[in-house]
Amino acid sequence: MTQQAATAGMSDTELASRIAAGDQQAFVLLMRRHNQSLYRTARSILKDDAEAEDVVQDAYLLAYRGIDKFRGDAKLSTWLTRIVVNEAIARARKSSRRAEVIRLNDSPTGIETTEEAMTETPSEQPEQSAVRAEMRRILERKIDDLPEAFRTVFVLRALEEMTVEEVATCLSIPENTVRTRFFRARALLREALLSEVDFAFADAFSFAGARCDRIVAGVLARLDSMQAGDS
């Protein structure tokens, strides 16, 4: 049995132990398991694809350095999400402060450059694929338009299907606040999307293989540099 096959069936807690022992293959598997969820979380705060990718990479490096401190009191996914949330908020605040000093020429980045061809269902007709892609873009834009407090709660609850308790833990807010914000976010989206929103959830912020590979490669390259500097 190869090392990759041996790690594939491991729980997150087992992976954490292997990573703490220096098993890089286990770290790669951990990243591939959580890339989409963490990317969606970061993007819900930053509303920028590239910034979200950078934050996820930074968060993975922080997690790698602190993995020996993970005790399993909460789910590893929750622990990772909290790191991403903190990093994304810090970056958003830094960008906001910079924008106060430097007048930025704002140009909406949108999601129009997502790798749609890689996410199309092979059996779909071109017309069906075009409709689904357009609905996905509409949904993503409307989610981006939500106030930040509502947007992040909505992404974690609706897209990532976290429980109220998990979201409250990740964002350090009361459970009642999670419920209120999620209810309001859904109401706002219904007003904007009407009946289209229900069947568009599955494709929102699709995570193409190239993005996943890019994040993994970026983290590993930075990790190699860190380890070379320590030696």
C-alpha positions in Angstrom: 0.0 0.0 0.0 1.4 3.4 -1.0 1.7 6.2 1.6 -1.0 8.2 -0.3 -3.4 5.3 -0.1 -2.6 4.8 3.6 -3.4 8.4 4.5 -6.5 8.7 2.3 -8.8 7.0 4.9 -7.5 8.8 7.9 -9.6 11.0 10.1 -8.6 14.7 10.5 -7.3 14.0 14.0 -5.1 11.2 12.7 -3.9 13.5 9.9 -3.1 16.2 12.4 -0.9 13.7 14.3 0.9 12.6 11.1 1.4 16.3 10.1 2.9 17.1 13.5 5.3 14.2 13.0 6.4 15.8 9.7 4.4 13.7 7.2 4.1 16.1 4.2 1.8 13.7 2.3 -0.7 13.9 5.2 -0.5 17.7 5.0 -1.3 17.6 1.2 -4.3 15.4 1.9 -5.5 17.8 4.6 -5.3 20.8 2.3 -7.2 19.0 -0.5 -9.9 18.0 2.0 -10.4 21.6 3.2 -9.4 23.8 0.3 -12.9 24.6 -1.0 -14.4 25.3 2.4 -11.6 27.5 3.5 -11.4 29.3 0.2 -15.2 30.0 0.3 -14.8 31.3 3.8 -11.9 33.7 3.0 -13.7 34.9 -0.1 -16.9 35.6 1.8 -14.9 38.2 3.8 -12.6 39.6 1.2 -14.7 39.3 -2.0 -11.6 38.8 -4.1 -10.4 35.5 -5.6 -6.6 36.2 -5.4 -6.8 37.7 -1.9 -8.8 34.7 -0.7 -6.2 32.2 -2.1 -3.4 34.1 -0.4 -5.2 34.1 2.9 -5.8 30.3 2.6 -2.1 29.7 2.0 -1.2 31.9 4.9 -3.6 30.1 7.1 -2.3 26.7 6.1 1.2 27.7 7.1 0.0 29.0 10.4 -1.8 25.7 10.9 1.2 23.7 10.0 3.4 25.5 12.5 0.8 25.1 15.2 -0.6 21.7 14.4 1.1 20.1 17.5 -1.2 22.4 19.6 -4.4 20.9 18.1 -6.0 18.8 20.8 -9.2 17.8 19.1 -11.5 19.8 21.5 -13.2 21.1 18.3 -13.4 19.7 14.8 -10.2 20.3 12.8 -12.3 21.9 10.1 -13.6 24.4 12.7 -10.0 25.1 14.0 -8.8 25.7 10.4 -11.8 27.9 9.6 -11.1 30.1 12.6 -7.6 30.6 11.5 -8.8 31.6 8.0 -11.4 34.0 9.4 -8.8 35.7 11.6 -6.4 36.0 8.7 -9.0 37.3 6.3 -10.4 39.9 8.7 -6.8 41.1 9.4 -6.1 41.4 5.7 -9.4 43.2 5.1 -8.7 45.7 7.8 -5.2 46.3 6.4 -6.6 46.9 2.9 -9.2 49.3 4.4 -6.5 51.3 6.2 -4.4 51.4 3.0 -7.4 52.6 1.0 -7.8 55.5 3.3 -4.3 56.7 2.5 -4.2 55.8 -1.2 -7.0 56.6 -3.5 -7.7 53.3 -5.3 -9.1 52.9 -8.8 -11.7 50.4 -8.0 -12.6 48.0 -10.7 -14.9 45.1 -9.9 -13.1 41.8 -10.1 -16.2 39.7 -10.1 -16.2 36.0 -10.8 -16.2 36.2 -14.5 -12.8 34.6 -14.8 -13.6 31.4 -13.0 -12.6 28.3 -14.9 -16.1 27.4 -16.1 -15.0 24.9 -18.7 -13.5 22.7 -16.1 -16.7 22.6 -14.0 -19.3 22.0 -16.7 -21.2 18.7 -16.4 -20.1 16.6 -19.5 -23.7 15.4 -20.2 -25.1 18.9 -20.3 -25.9 20.6 -23.6 -24.1 23.9 -24.2 -27.3 25.9 -23.6 -27.8 24.2 -20.2 -24.2 24.8 -19.2 -24.6 28.5 -20.2 -27.7 28.9 -18.1 -26.1 27.2 -15.1 -23.0 29.3 -15.5 -25.1 32.5 -15.7 -27.2 31.6 -12.7 -24.0 30.8 -10.7 -22.6 34.3 -11.6 -25.8 35.9 -10.5 -25.9 34.1 -7.2 -22.2 34.9 -6.5 -22.7 38.5 -7.3 -25.8 38.7 -5.0 -23.9 36.9 -2.2 -21.1 39.5 -2.7 -23.6 42.2 -2.3 -24.7 41.0 1.2 -23.3 43.0 4.2 -20.1 41.3 5.4 -21.6 40.1 8.7 -24.5 38.4 6.9 -22.3 37.2 3.9 -19.8 35.1 6.0 -22.6 33.5 8.1 -24.5 32.6 4.9 -21.5 31.0 3.2 -20.7 28.9 6.3 -24.3 27.9 6.9 -25.7 27.4 3.4 -22.7 26.6 1.2 -20.6 24.7 3.7 -23.6 23.4 5.7 -22.0 24.1 9.1 -24.1 23.9 12.2 -25.1 27.0 14.1 -22.8 26.0 16.9 -19.9 25.5 14.5 -20.4 28.9 12.8 -20.7 30.6 16.2 -17.4 29.0 17.2 -15.6 30.0 14.0 -16.8 33.6 14.1 -16.7 34.0 17.9 -20.3 35.3 18.0 -23.4 34.0 19.9 -25.5 31.3 18.3 -28.6 33.6 18.3 -26.6 36.1 16.3 -25.8 33.4 13.8 -29.5 32.5 13.4 -30.5 36.1 13.0 -27.9 36.9 10.4 -28.5 33.8 8.5 -32.3 34.4 8.4 -31.7 38.0 7.2 -29.2 36.9 4.6 -31.7 34.4 3.2 -34.4 37.0 3.1 -32.2 39.4 1.2 -31.2 36.8 -1.3 -34.7 35.7 -1.9 -35.7 39.3 -2.7 -32.8 39.5 -5.2 -33.0 36.0 -6.8 -36.6 34.8 -6.2 -37.0 31.2 -7.2 -33.6 30.8 -9.0 -31.6 30.8 -5.7 -32.7 27.3 -4.6 -31.2 25.3 -7.4 -28.1 27.5 -7.8 -26.5 26.8 -4.4 -24.6 23.7 -5.6 -22.5 25.5 -8.1 -21.8 28.7 -6.2 -18.1 29.6 -6.0 -17.1 26.3 -7.8 -13.6 25.2 -6.8 -11.9 24.1 -10.0 -9.0 21.6 -9.8 -6.5 24.2 -11.0 -7.2 26.5 -8.1 -6.9 23.6 -5.6 -3.5 22.5 -7.2 -2.3 26.1 -7.2 -3.0 26.5 -3.4 -1.3 23.2 -2.6 1.8 24.0 -4.8 2.1 27.5 -3.3 2.0 26.3 0.3 4.5 23.5 -0.4 6.9 25.9 -2.1 6.7 28.3 0.9 7.0 25.4 3.3 10.2 24.3 1.6 11.6 27.8 1.8 10.8 28.0 5.5 12.4 24.6 6.2 15.5 25.5 4.2 15.8 28.7 6.2 15.5 26.8 9.5 18.3 24.4 8.5 
